[in-house]
Amino acid sequence: MRDTVETVSNRSGNTPFADIVQARISRRSVLVGGLATAAAVFAGTGTGVAHAATRGLVAPPAPRHRPGGSTRVRFTSIPLQAGPMPTVAPEYEMAVILPWREMLDGSGRSFDYDGFTAEQQEHSIGIGHDGMWYFGDHRAGVLCLNHEFGTNEHVFGAPVPGSLAQVRLSQAAHGVTVVAIGRGGDTWRVLRSRRNRRITANTPVAFAGPAATSDLLRTRAGGSPAGTLNNCAHGVTPWGTYLTCEENFNGYFGTGGTWTPNPLQQRYGFTAGGFGYGWHLYDPRFDLASADHANEENRFGWVVEIDPFRSDAPVKRTALGRFKHEGATVVEGSGGRIVVYMGDDERFEYIYKYVSRGNWRMMRARGIHPLDDGTLYVARFDADGTGRWLELSPRNPALAGWEMDAILVNTRAAADAAGATPMDRPEWIAVAPDRSVYCTLTNNTRRTVPDAANPLAPNPDGHIIRWVDSERFTGTEFRWDIFAIARDVTDAGGQMFGSPDGIWADPDGRVFVQTDGAQPGGNNDQMLVADPRTGEFRRLFTGVPGCEVTGLAVTPDRRTMFVNVQHPGDGDPARTNFPAEYTGAAGPVPRDATVVITHRRRHVVGS
């Protein structure tokens, strides 16, 4: 997630995580491996549980963990980089595919930047490559690719739109790309396929779940809901669908009229100026002062389900709550229930969990969607290394008098009332084979009280927390500790990284960490791989100036990995003309693109 939000929306006064860590730090022992005992206790066994939870990872098509597999990280860790093009460890090679504006017809051609139109953008790869997942085998499949954001200057070369056509172009650049890709020899490319499509800010969508028919989602203008935007990280269901997550949706709304935000709009950071997109100047749907479109802002901030193999309308799943969703990591828990872990990416926001009411296979057999009928929780971290998941429903006495639809539409306010713990920008969440759950807390530049876990005030570096839930992910109790404090992870060159963002644990337990923010020495963002048993990190990949390294997907054999380079050079060709060196493009505007990483000897990526 790009750090575009300088304000703090959470004024709840709940005990911040910094204070909890300060109290906890004197009690905790070894950081790495410190949860083995907790995992054993919650699993009901007196021994360690590494490799015991093979059913915990249900994000197809990644294979299940192989008992006896190794988490060793053997590749050569490369130095930090500041050059204009990406670098990768010497044991690996890389290629670039899917640059912004490449046509979806399989021709390999791209639309020109000059004269680029909304219609062309609707038939080409979007901008702001972020979370993604690959559905297929080692030769061909379908990739779902999120497009988080693209500034006006980057998309059409002006700070403010001067016409509805420019607004439509910006709106078409956002959303999701569903695209068939395949490998010919060692080269991946777009395939001509009826499955290729774009989902944008104007694509028809549907709502489902407890708040689907709420008056809070209705507008006087009427009409069917449309659009998904600021699509950040993702999730994958065991029934083979893709979850895309709407994050900083507030920034696309604004007004030039008379408007004062109400407390709930303030809680989500709505302002008259937004992030400067200016969509409201020509599209009243995004005008906060428009009486006809009041409540339109409530239609964004959801987890959206997409079937990669069908052209059905995307579905916004209201049972998962409305906030600035970073991602939605899905695991199968006790009794076959679906568990979804989610972070709300803003300073002092919360970590959430959803648990389906029953076994997901049985629910689907009865015609009940597992993501529509369940319980939403928010996390409270306690100083003794334990925590509780607080139920967000009228059954919680702290929410007595709330209606369920109000809880789901105004989830942040409900979490405030429930007593959740404000965190330092919860980003991606990953689940490892030993049932450890990792969450990147990217940074908090508004921190004012230093503590042993975050010794800077403000703290620009961030850290990674992990926990183990009771009852195989579905319980309301957990034990937590700190996996890594960014400024304390070093190699011969000094501090290795800052601002952890993307995270993924592979079926062998290796932890991949991607960054978005200031890196040591002003170097480029990067991707590292950690061995959780030893705590060793190695740097596998570095991006380009001004970019974020984000998104991670693999083929089933894990011998091909897809990683995104987002907003290269912040759109400035003087910083980088990525990916021109690799694709042969001669245009003057840098383009977001996907990097394909493979081991030269065809080993599993990360080993």
HUSUL-V260091 format. One record per pair of residues at least 6 apart in sequence whose ideal C-beta (glycine too) atoms are under 8 Angstrom apart, sorted by the first residue. I is the first residue (numbers start at 1). J is the second residue. If there is no record, write none. Layout:
i=[I I]
j=[J J]
//
This chain:
i=[1 1 1 1 1 1 1 1 1 1 1 2 2 2 2 2 2 3 3 3 3 4 4 4 4 5 5 5 5 5 7 8 8 8 8 9 9 9 9 9 9 9 10 10 10 10 10 10 10 10 12 12 14 14 14 14 14 15 15 16 16 16 17 17 17 17 17 17 18 18 18 18 18 18 18 19 19 20 20 20 20 21 21 21 21 21 22 22 22 22 23 24 24 24 24 25 25 25 26 27 27 27 28 28 28 28 31 31 31 31 31 31 32 32 32 32 32 32 33 33 33 34 35 35 35 35 35 35 35 36 36 36 36 38 38 38 39 39 39 39 39 39 40 40 40 40 41 42 42 42 42 42 42 42 42 42 42 43 43 43 43 43 45 48 49 49 50 50 50 50 51 51 51 51 51 51 51 52 52 53 53 53 53 54 54 54 54 55 55 56 56 56 56 56 56 56 56 56 57 57 57 57 57 57 57 58 58 58 58 59 59 59 59 59 59 60 60 60 60 61 61 61 61 61 61 61 62 62 62 62 62 63 63 63 63 64 65 65 65 65 66 66 69 69 69 70 70 71 71 71 71 71 71 72 72 73 73 73 73 73 73 73 73 74 75 75 75 75 75 75 75 75 76 76 76 76 77 77 77 77 77 77 78 78 78 78 78 78 78 79 79 80 80 80 80 80 80 80 80 80 80 81 81 81 81 81 82 82 82 82 82 83 83 84 84 84 84 84 84 85 85 85 85 85 86 86 86 86 86 86 86 86 87 87 88 88 88 88 88 89 89 89 89 91 91 91 91 92 92 92 92 92 92 92 93 93 93 94 94 94 94 94 95 95 95 95 95 95 96 96 96 96 96 96 96 97 97 97 97 97 97 97 98 98 98 98 98 98 98 98 98 98 99 99 99 99 99 99 99 99 100 100 100 100 100 100 100 100 100 100 101 101 101 101 101 101 101 101 101 102 102 102 102 102 102 103 103 103 103 103 103 104 104 104 104 104 104 104 104 104 105 105 105 105 106 106 106 106 106 106 108 108 110 110 111 111 111 112 113 113 113 116 116 117 117 118 118 118 118 118 119 121 121 121 121 121 122 122 122 123 124 125 125 125 126 126 126 126 126 126 126 126 126 126 126 127 127 127 127 127 127 127 127 127 128 128 128 128 128 128 128 128 128 128 129 129 129 129 129 129 129 129 129 129 129 129 130 130 130 130 130 130 130 130 130 130 131 131 131 131 131 131 131 131 131 131 131 132 132 132 132 132 132 132 132 132 132 132 133 133 133 133 133 133 134 134 134 134 134 134 134 134 135 135 135 135 135 135 135 135 136 136 136 136 137 137 138 138 138 138 138 138 139 139 140 140 140 140 140 141 141 141 141 142 142 142 142 142 142 142 142 143 143 143 143 143 143 143 143 144 144 144 144 144 144 144 144 145 145 145 145 145 145 145 146 146 146 146 146 146 146 146 147 147 147 147 147 147 147 148 148 148 148 148 148 149 149 149 149 150 150 150 150 150 151 151 152 152 152 152 152 152 152 152 152 153 153 154 154 154 154 155 155 155 156 156 156 158 159 160 160 160 161 161 161 161 161 161 161 163 164 164 167 167 167 167 167 168 170 170 171 171 171 171 171 171 171 172 172 172 172 173 174 174 174 174 174 174 175 175 175 175 175 175 175 175 175 176 176 176 176 176 176 176 177 177 177 178 178 178 178 178 178 178 179 179 179 179 180 180 180 180 180 180 181 181 181 181 182 182 182 183 186 188 188 190 195 195 195 197 199 199 199 200 200 201 201 201 201 201 202 202 203 203 203 203 203 204 204 204 204 205 205 205 205 205 205 205 205 205 206 206 206 206 206 207 207 207 207 207 207 207 208 208 208 208 208 208 208 209 209 209 209 209 209 209 209 209 210 210 210 210 210 210 211 211 211 211 211 211 211 212 214 214 214 214 214 216 216 216 216 216 217 217 217 217 217 218 219 219 219 219 219 220 220 220 220 221 221 221 225 225 227 227 228 228 228 228 228 228 229 229 229 229 230 230 230 230 230 230 230 231 231 231 231 231 232 232 232 232 232 232 232 233 233 233 233 233 233 233 233 234 234 234 234 234 234 235 235 235 235 235 235 235 235 235 236 236 236 237 237 237 237 237 237 238 238 238 238 239 239 240 240 240 241 241 241 241 242 242 242 242 243 243 243 243 243 243 243 243 244 244 244 244 245 245 245 245 245 245 245 246 246 246 246 246 246 246 247 247 247 247 248 248 248 249 249 249 249 250 250 250 250 250 250 250 251 251 251 251 252 252 252 252 252 252 253 253 253 253 253 253 253 253 253 254 254 254 254 254 254 254 254 254 254 254 255 255 255 255 255 255 256 256 256 256 257 257 257 258 259 259 259 261 261 261 263 264 264 265 265 267 267 267 267 268 268 268 268 268 269 270 270 272 274 279 280 280 280 284 284 284 285 285 286 286 287 288 290 298 298 299 301 301 301 301 302 302 302 302 302 302 303 303 303 303 303 303 303 303 304 304 304 304 305 305 305 305 305 306 317 317 317 318 318 318 318 319 319 319 319 319 319 319 320 320 320 320 320 320 320 321 321 321 321 321 321 321 321 322 322 322 322 323 323 323 323 323 323 323 324 324 324 324 325 325 325 325 326 326 326 326 326 326 326 326 327 327 327 327 327 328 328 328 329 329 329 329 329 329 329 330 330 330 331 331 331 331 331 332 332 332 332 333 333 333 333 333 333 334 334 334 334 334 335 335 335 336 336 336 336 336 337 337 337 337 337 337 337 337 337 338 338 338 338 338 338 338 339 339 339 339 339 339 340 340 340 341 341 341 341 341 341 341 342 342 342 342 342 343 343 343 343 343 343 343 343 343 344 344 344 344 344 345 345 345 345 346 347 347 347 347 347 348 348 348 348 348 349 349 349 349 349 350 350 350 350 350 350 350 350 350 351 351 351 351 351 351 352 352 352 352 352 352 353 353 353 353 353 353 354 354 354 354 354 355 355 355 355 355 356 356 356 356 356 357 357 357 357 358 358 360 363 363 363 364 375 375 375 376 376 376 376 376 376 377 377 377 377 377 378 378 378 378 378 378 378 379 379 379 379 379 379 379 380 380 380 380 380 380 380 381 381 381 382 385 385 385 386 386 386 386 387 387 387 387 387 387 388 388 388 389 389 389 389 389 390 390 390 390 390 390 391 391 392 392 392 392 392 392 393 393 393 394 394 394 394 394 394 396 398 398 398 399 399 399 399 402 402 406 407 423 424 424 424 424 424 424 424 424 424 425 425 425 425 425 426 426 426 427 427 427 427 427 427 427 427 428 428 428 428 428 428 429 429 429 429 429 430 430 430 430 430 430 430 431 431 431 431 432 432 432 432 432 433 433 433 433 434 435 435 435 435 436 436 436 436 436 437 437 437 437 437 438 438 438 438 438 438 438 439 439 439 439 440 440 440 440 440 440 440 441 441 441 441 441 442 442 442 442 442 442 443 443 443 443 443 443 443 444 444 444 444 445 445 445 446 447 447 447 447 447 448 448 449 450 450 450 453 453 453 454 454 454 455 456 460 460 460 460 461 461 461 461 461 461 462 462 462 462 462 463 463 463 463 463 463 464 464 464 464 464 464 464 465 465 465 465 466 466 466 466 467 467 467 467 468 468 468 469 469 469 470 470 470 483 483 484 484 484 484 486 486 486 486 486 487 487 489 489 489 489 490 491 491 493 494 494 495 496 496 496 496 497 497 497 497 497 497 497 497 498 498 498 498 498 499 499 499 499 499 499 500 500 500 501 501 501 501 501 501 502 502 502 502 502 502 502 502 502 502 503 503 503 503 504 504 504 505 505 505 506 506 506 506 506 507 508 508 509 509 510 510 510 510 510 510 511 511 511 511 512 512 512 512 512 512 512 513 513 513 513 513 514 514 514 514 514 514 514 514 514 514 515 515 515 515 515 515 516 516 516 516 517 519 519 523 524 524 524 524 524 525 525 525 525 525 526 526 526 526 526 527 527 527 527 527 527 527 528 528 528 528 529 529 529 529 530 530 530 540 540 541 541 541 541 542 543 543 543 544 544 544 544 544 544 544 545 545 545 545 546 546 546 546 546 546 546 546 547 547 547 547 547 547 547 548 548 548 549 549 549 549 550 550 550 551 551 551 551 551 552 552 552 553 553 554 554 554 554 557 558 558 558 559 559 559 559 559 559 560 560 560 560 561 561 561 561 561 562 562 562 562 563 563 563 564 564 564 564 565 565 565 565 565 565 566 567 568 568 568 568 568 568 568 568 569 569 569 569 569 571 571 572 573 573 573 575 576 577 577 578 578 578 579 579 579 580 580 583 585 597 598 599 599]
j=[148 232 247 248 326 345 425 427 442 501 516 148 149 516 548 566 567 442 443 516 517 149 248 251 275 248 251 269 346 347 269 346 347 348 446 266 267 268 269 346 349 412 267 346 347 348 349 412 416 422 416 422 416 419 420 421 422 421 422 348 421 422 381 421 422 423 424 441 424 444 447 449 451 453 454 449 451 381 382 383 421 451 452 453 454 482 449 451 452 453 383 383 384 385 453 451 452 453 452 383 384 385 34 385 481 482 481 482 483 484 485 535 483 484 532 533 534 535 532 533 535 481 436 466 467 468 479 480 481 48 49 50 434 467 468 479 48 49 434 435 436 468 46 47 48 49 479 435 468 469 470 471 472 475 477 478 479 49 52 53 435 472 52 434 434 435 433 434 509 533 65 67 68 69 433 434 509 434 435 433 434 435 472 64 65 67 433 64 332 331 332 333 431 432 433 435 472 473 64 65 331 431 433 505 507 238 330 331 332 133 235 236 238 329 330 135 236 238 240 134 135 136 137 141 555 556 506 507 554 556 558 507 556 557 558 507 433 507 508 509 507 508 507 508 509 508 607 508 509 510 531 532 533 531 607 510 529 530 531 536 538 606 607 607 89 91 92 529 538 540 606 607 89 90 91 538 89 491 537 538 539 540 87 88 89 90 539 540 542 493 539 493 496 519 520 521 523 524 526 539 542 87 523 524 526 542 521 522 523 524 545 524 544 544 545 575 576 577 578 544 576 578 581 582 94 541 542 543 544 565 578 595 541 542 94 540 541 542 597 538 539 540 541 599 600 601 603 540 541 597 598 599 600 605 597 598 600 541 595 596 597 598 186 187 188 582 595 596 579 582 583 593 594 595 596 181 188 189 190 593 594 596 125 129 143 145 177 179 181 190 593 594 110 125 579 583 585 591 592 593 124 125 126 127 129 150 173 591 592 593 110 111 113 116 120 121 124 125 591 108 109 110 124 125 190 109 110 111 123 124 190 123 124 125 177 179 190 196 197 198 123 190 192 196 189 190 191 192 193 196 189 190 124 585 120 121 124 587 587 588 589 156 169 165 169 165 168 169 171 172 172 169 172 173 198 200 172 198 200 198 198 145 177 179 145 147 150 172 173 174 175 176 177 198 200 147 149 150 154 155 173 174 591 592 146 147 148 149 150 173 174 566 567 592 145 146 147 148 550 551 564 565 566 592 593 594 146 147 148 231 232 233 550 551 564 566 146 231 232 233 234 244 245 327 502 550 551 143 144 145 146 234 551 552 553 562 564 594 143 144 234 236 242 553 141 142 143 181 553 554 555 562 141 142 143 144 240 242 308 309 142 181 555 556 555 556 183 555 556 557 559 560 182 183 180 181 182 183 191 180 181 182 555 178 179 180 181 193 195 308 309 177 178 179 180 181 553 562 594 176 177 178 234 242 244 306 308 176 177 178 179 551 564 594 176 231 232 233 234 244 245 551 173 174 175 176 177 231 592 174 230 231 232 247 566 174 230 248 567 170 173 174 567 592 567 571 158 159 160 161 166 170 276 277 278 159 571 567 570 571 589 169 170 173 166 169 170 166 276 276 278 281 167 170 277 278 279 281 282 282 282 283 278 279 281 282 283 202 277 279 200 201 202 227 229 279 283 198 200 201 202 200 200 201 228 229 230 231 198 199 200 201 203 227 228 229 231 198 199 228 231 244 306 314 197 198 199 195 196 197 198 199 306 308 190 193 195 196 190 191 192 193 195 196 188 189 190 191 188 189 191 560 598 560 596 196 308 309 311 311 228 306 314 227 228 226 227 228 229 252 226 227 226 227 228 313 314 224 225 226 313 225 226 227 228 304 313 314 315 316 225 313 314 315 316 213 217 225 299 315 316 318 315 316 317 318 369 371 372 317 318 319 320 369 371 372 373 408 318 319 372 404 405 408 217 318 319 404 405 408 409 318 318 405 406 408 409 295 298 405 406 409 225 295 298 299 409 295 292 293 294 295 296 291 292 293 294 285 292 293 299 316 299 300 244 246 300 304 314 316 246 249 252 300 246 247 248 249 251 252 300 244 245 246 247 304 245 246 247 325 326 327 345 245 325 326 327 328 427 428 502 242 243 244 245 327 328 242 243 245 303 327 328 329 330 340 242 243 330 243 305 330 338 370 371 330 332 338 360 360 364 307 308 309 305 306 307 308 305 306 307 308 303 304 305 306 317 328 330 340 303 304 306 314 303 304 325 326 327 328 342 300 301 302 303 304 324 325 324 325 326 345 275 324 345 297 300 301 324 268 269 270 271 274 297 324 269 274 275 277 274 275 277 279 286 300 270 274 279 280 286 287 288 296 297 271 272 273 274 277 278 279 280 286 287 288 272 280 287 288 289 290 272 280 281 289 287 289 290 289 272 288 289 270 271 288 413 410 413 288 297 410 412 413 416 297 301 323 324 412 346 288 297 288 280 286 286 287 288 290 292 293 293 296 293 296 293 297 296 322 409 316 322 323 324 325 316 317 318 320 322 325 316 317 320 325 328 340 342 371 314 315 316 317 314 315 316 317 371 314 369 371 372 372 405 408 409 354 371 372 373 374 376 408 328 340 342 352 354 371 376 342 352 354 376 392 407 408 411 408 409 410 411 342 344 349 350 352 411 412 344 345 346 349 342 343 344 345 342 343 344 345 426 427 428 429 342 343 427 428 429 340 341 342 340 341 342 428 429 430 431 338 339 340 338 339 341 431 473 338 339 360 473 339 355 471 472 473 474 471 472 473 474 475 358 359 474 358 359 360 361 362 355 356 357 358 359 360 370 374 474 354 355 356 360 370 371 374 353 354 355 356 473 474 353 354 371 351 352 353 429 431 437 439 351 352 353 354 429 349 351 352 423 426 427 428 429 439 350 351 352 412 426 425 426 427 442 425 424 425 444 445 446 422 423 424 444 446 412 422 423 425 426 378 379 412 415 420 421 422 423 426 378 379 423 426 429 439 376 377 378 379 411 415 376 377 378 379 389 469 371 374 375 376 377 374 375 377 473 474 363 370 371 373 374 363 373 374 375 370 373 370 369 370 373 370 391 392 393 391 392 393 407 408 411 389 390 391 392 476 389 390 392 414 415 418 420 387 388 389 390 420 421 478 387 388 389 390 419 420 421 387 421 480 388 479 480 481 477 478 479 480 421 467 477 478 479 480 476 477 478 469 475 476 477 478 396 398 415 418 419 420 418 476 399 407 411 414 415 418 399 404 407 400 401 402 403 404 407 418 417 418 419 407 414 417 418 414 417 414 414 441 441 442 443 444 447 454 459 462 463 441 442 443 444 462 439 440 441 439 440 441 442 500 501 502 503 439 440 501 502 503 504 437 438 439 440 503 437 438 439 503 504 505 511 437 438 473 505 438 505 509 511 532 505 507 508 509 509 468 469 472 473 466 467 468 505 532 466 467 468 469 473 464 465 466 483 503 505 511 464 465 466 503 462 464 500 501 502 503 513 462 463 464 465 500 462 499 500 501 516 517 459 460 461 462 498 499 517 454 458 459 462 458 459 460 458 454 456 457 458 459 457 458 457 456 457 459 463 482 485 461 463 485 487 487 498 499 517 518 485 486 487 495 498 499 486 498 499 500 517 482 483 484 485 486 500 482 483 484 486 500 503 513 480 481 482 483 480 481 482 483 478 479 480 481 478 479 480 475 477 478 476 477 478 511 532 500 530 535 537 495 497 498 499 500 495 498 495 496 497 537 496 537 539 520 520 521 520 520 528 537 539 513 515 519 520 526 528 537 539 515 517 518 519 520 515 516 517 518 519 525 513 514 515 514 515 516 517 548 550 512 513 514 515 516 527 549 550 551 552 511 512 513 514 511 512 552 511 512 532 512 554 558 604 606 558 604 607 532 533 529 530 531 532 606 607 529 530 531 532 527 528 529 530 540 552 606 527 528 529 530 537 525 526 527 528 548 549 550 551 552 563 525 526 527 528 548 549 525 548 549 550 525 525 526 542 542 543 544 545 547 542 543 547 548 549 539 541 542 543 549 539 540 541 542 549 552 563 537 538 539 540 537 538 540 606 536 537 538 597 606 549 563 595 597 549 549 565 568 565 568 569 575 576 578 590 568 569 575 576 567 568 569 570 571 572 575 576 565 566 567 568 569 576 578 565 566 567 563 564 565 566 563 564 566 562 563 564 566 594 561 562 563 561 562 560 561 562 605 604 604 605 606 598 599 602 603 604 605 596 597 598 605 596 597 598 605 606 594 595 596 597 594 595 597 592 593 594 595 578 579 592 593 594 595 592 592 575 576 578 579 590 591 592 593 575 576 577 578 590 589 590 590 588 589 590 590 590 588 590 590 591 593 585 591 593 586 587 593 591 605 605 605 607]
//
